[in-house]
């Protein structure tokens, strides 16, 4: 890629994305810029990846063709006010923050500008993010494909309508936390029955990973895959019946719905 990519804000998510881009050889480290108030954080990303670092956001604005705003939502208004008069004419702005709508930020730039709104999740750290992205009508097909390639450097990507972004928050943005709770509970149960904890986490984690890959790679319905494990009168159907009696599905649906509603408020 012959463009320069910049990150305003260099927290954990930005570092994960930078790492994915470099590992996939999508772009050379000399074409990546990162800004952050914390010199310690910048030194870490420079040491790890060899990218350009700065504490001045205007360097990113002037140099970069694609700019990721990877700062907290409350900082968007201030950051955009800083950079809006310095960015390149055809820059693509990629927003990574809950609750930041495209039209809201188009107004902040006070001119026609190319904006993408994205929500990756924390498995980006291991190259397995699930990212949702929506675009305004200024972005070209070529730029859309560039963004697709960027996000696929550290996971999977789906283009969606912006109205679904709150749903994305519930089903993928926050759901790694639900999965970690499930893994922890599986491991606790194994420990209860005598398995060493370290080993229990391996058994639980690999089983969840394998089950997810079965859904993605076989294209079979999760219910069909579940049925295939449940032998008549066997141990698995006994466990499934126990989960159903405890309201397992309802609890998950309620958790996602609660998360979606909170995202709408933000």
C-alpha positions as a printed Julia matrix, in Angstrom:
266×3 Matrix{Float64}:
   0.0     0.0    0.0
   1.42    3.38  -0.97
  -0.7     5.43   1.41
   0.16    6.57   4.92
  -1.99    5.4    7.83
  -2.25    7.34  11.07
  -3.65    6.57  14.5
  -4.71    9.41  16.75
  -4.77    7.66  20.08
  -2.48    4.72  20.62
  -4.16    2.51  23.18
  -4.52   -1.25  23.17
  -6.87   -1.44  20.18
  -4.66    0.78  18.0
  -1.6    -1.3   18.94
  -3.43   -4.49  18.02
  -4.42   -3.03  14.65
  -0.89   -1.76  13.93
   0.51   -5.17  14.82
  -1.93   -6.89  12.47
  -1.11   -4.58   9.56
   2.62   -5.14   9.92
   2.42   -8.9   10.49
   0.38   -9.3    7.31
   2.89   -7.16   5.36
   0.03   -4.94   4.22
   2.04   -1.77   4.81
   5.6    -0.96   5.84
   6.08    0.41   9.34
   7.59    3.59   7.86
   4.14    4.44   6.46
   2.35    4.19   9.83
   2.11    7.11  12.24
   0.82    7.12  15.81
   0.09   10.01  18.16
  -0.67    9.9   21.87
  -0.24   12.2   24.87
   1.69    9.45  26.69
   5.31    9.18  25.6
   5.54    5.85  27.39
   2.79    4.38  25.21
   4.41    5.81  22.08
   7.82    4.42  22.98
   6.23    1.01  23.4
   4.62    1.03  19.95
   7.82    2.34  18.33
   9.89   -0.34  20.05
   7.43   -3.07  19.02
   6.69   -2.01  15.44
   9.1     0.74  14.33
   6.38    3.22  13.35
   6.61    7.01  13.42
   5.49    8.45  16.75
   4.47   11.95  17.8
   2.64   13.74  20.58
   1.3    16.23  18.05
  -1.97   15.24  16.35
  -1.34   17.77  13.58
   1.53   15.62  12.3
  -0.97   12.83  11.68
  -3.42   15.26  10.09
  -0.87   16.63   7.62
   0.9    13.37   6.72
  -1.71   10.62   6.58
  -4.21    9.49   3.95
  -6.24    7.26   6.28
  -6.68    8.42   9.88
  -8.05    6.24  12.66
  -9.62    8.18  15.52
  -8.94    5.64  18.26
  -9.71    7.89  21.22
 -12.52    7.91  23.78
 -15.91    9.13  22.48
 -15.89   12.28  24.63
 -12.64   13.39  22.94
 -13.98   13.4   19.38
 -15.23   16.97  19.34
 -11.91   18.32  20.64
  -9.72   16.18  18.35
 -11.71   17.02  15.22
 -11.54   20.73  16.05
  -7.74   20.35  16.23
  -7.23   18.58  12.92
 -10.09   19.61  10.62
  -8.21   22.47   8.94
  -4.99   20.47   8.48
  -6.16   17.14   7.01
  -5.63   16.23   3.35
  -8.43   16.86   0.87
  -9.15   13.16   0.18
  -8.38   11.76   3.62
 -10.48    8.88   4.94
 -11.43    9.22   8.6
 -12.13    5.96  10.42
 -13.99    6.35  13.71
 -13.53    3.69  16.37
 -15.72    4.75  19.27
 -19.09    3.73  20.64
 -21.94    6.12  20.03
 -20.15    8.33  17.48
 -22.48    8.66  14.5
 -21.35    9.53  10.99
 -23.61   12.55  10.43
 -22.74   13.96  13.86
 -19.04   13.99  12.96
 -19.51   15.14   9.36
 -20.91   18.34  10.89
 -17.88   18.69  13.15
 -15.55   18.7   10.14
 -17.75   21.39   8.59
 -17.13   20.14   5.05
 -17.7    17.1    2.87
 -15.4    14.38   4.13
 -14.95   10.62   3.78
 -15.95    8.88   7.01
 -16.12    5.23   8.03
 -17.51    4.1   11.37
 -16.01    0.85  12.63
 -16.31   -1.37  15.67
 -13.66   -4.05  16.06
 -13.4    -6.09  19.26
 -10.54   -7.08  21.54
  -9.66  -10.41  19.84
  -7.87   -8.14  17.36
  -4.92   -8.74  19.71
  -4.68  -12.33  18.42
  -5.77  -11.65  14.85
  -9.37  -12.8   15.42
 -11.36   -9.58  15.66
 -14.94   -9.29  14.47
 -15.36   -5.84  12.95
 -18.47   -4.09  11.71
 -18.06   -1.09   9.45
 -20.39    1.4    7.76
 -19.44    4.12   5.3
 -20.74    7.47   4.19
 -21.43    8.06   0.52
 -18.16    9.93  -0.07
 -16.04    6.79   0.14
 -15.2     5.18  -3.22
 -15.29    1.45  -4.0
 -11.49    1.44  -4.1
 -11.33    2.96  -0.62
 -13.96    0.5    0.61
 -11.77   -2.36  -0.57
  -8.72   -0.81   1.1
 -10.59   -0.62   4.4
 -11.73   -4.22   3.99
  -8.14   -5.35   3.51
  -6.96   -3.31   6.51
  -9.49   -4.8    8.92
  -9.03   -8.33   7.58
  -5.37   -8.09   8.66
  -6.55   -8.78  12.21
  -9.84  -10.67  11.85
 -13.14  -10.78   9.99
 -15.14   -7.85   8.63
 -18.77   -7.24   7.71
 -20.17   -4.08   6.13
 -23.46   -3.08   7.74
 -26.02   -0.29   7.82
 -25.26    2.23  10.53
 -28.62    1.58  12.22
 -27.28   -1.88  13.2
 -24.2    -0.56  15.0
 -25.88   -0.72  18.42
 -26.74   -4.37  17.74
 -23.1    -4.98  16.83
 -22.11   -3.62  20.24
 -24.19   -6.32  21.9
 -23.4    -9.27  19.65
 -19.67   -8.77  19.03
 -18.3    -5.57  20.56
 -19.01   -6.63  24.13
 -19.53  -10.36  23.72
 -15.92  -11.44  24.3
 -16.66  -10.63  27.95
 -19.62  -13.02  27.92
 -17.44  -15.71  26.35
 -14.74  -15.22  28.98
 -17.37  -15.65  31.69
 -18.56  -18.87  30.04
 -14.99  -20.19  29.79
 -14.35  -19.27  33.41
 -17.53  -21.05  34.51
 -16.63  -24.18  32.52
 -13.19  -24.2   34.12
 -14.62  -23.65  37.61
 -16.86  -26.67  37.13
 -13.89  -28.77  36.0
 -11.89  -27.65  39.04
 -14.85  -28.54  41.24
 -14.56  -32.07  39.91
 -10.82  -32.34  40.42
  -9.08  -30.95  37.34
  -6.12  -28.57  37.91
  -7.15  -25.0   37.06
  -4.49  -24.34  34.42
  -5.5   -27.47  32.57
  -9.19  -26.64  33.0
  -8.73  -23.3   31.21
  -7.05  -25.08  28.28
  -9.87  -27.62  27.94
 -12.59  -24.96  28.23
 -10.94  -22.39  25.95
 -10.04  -24.81  23.16
 -13.53  -26.3   23.22
 -15.14  -22.87  22.8
 -12.66  -21.98  20.04
 -13.31  -25.27  18.24
 -17.08  -24.9   18.49
 -16.9   -21.39  17.01
 -14.75  -22.61  14.12
 -17.23  -25.4   13.43
 -20.0   -22.83  12.96
 -17.89  -20.6   10.72
 -16.27  -23.29   8.6
 -19.09  -25.81   8.13
 -21.88  -23.23   7.57
 -24.12  -25.54   9.57
 -26.78  -24.11  11.88
 -25.58  -23.99  15.51
 -28.66  -25.98  16.53
 -27.77  -28.73  14.06
 -24.22  -28.88  15.42
 -25.58  -29.02  18.96
 -27.92  -31.87  18.03
 -24.99  -33.81  16.56
 -23.3   -33.84  19.98
 -26.46  -34.88  21.86
 -26.76  -38.68  21.81
 -30.13  -40.08  22.95
 -30.1   -40.47  26.71
 -26.48  -39.3   26.84
 -24.45  -36.94  28.98
 -24.63  -33.93  26.64
 -28.42  -33.79  26.34
 -28.59  -34.07  30.12
 -26.34  -31.01  30.4
 -28.31  -29.14  27.71
 -31.55  -29.83  29.6
 -29.96  -28.41  32.75
 -28.9   -25.25  30.92
 -32.4   -24.82  29.51
 -34.0   -25.22  32.93
 -31.66  -22.53  34.25
 -32.69  -20.08  31.54
 -29.34  -20.1   29.73
 -30.59  -18.82  26.37
 -32.86  -16.24  27.97
 -29.98  -14.92  30.08
 -27.78  -14.47  26.99
 -30.55  -12.76  25.01
 -31.26  -10.43  27.92
 -27.56   -9.59  28.28
 -27.24   -8.69  24.6
 -30.47   -6.66  24.69
 -29.28   -4.76  27.75
 -26.0    -3.99  26.01
 -27.79   -2.79  22.86
 -30.02   -0.46  24.86
 -27.02    1.0   26.7
 -25.29    1.6   23.37
 -28.33    3.5   22.11
 -28.14    5.79  25.15
 -24.48    6.51  24.45
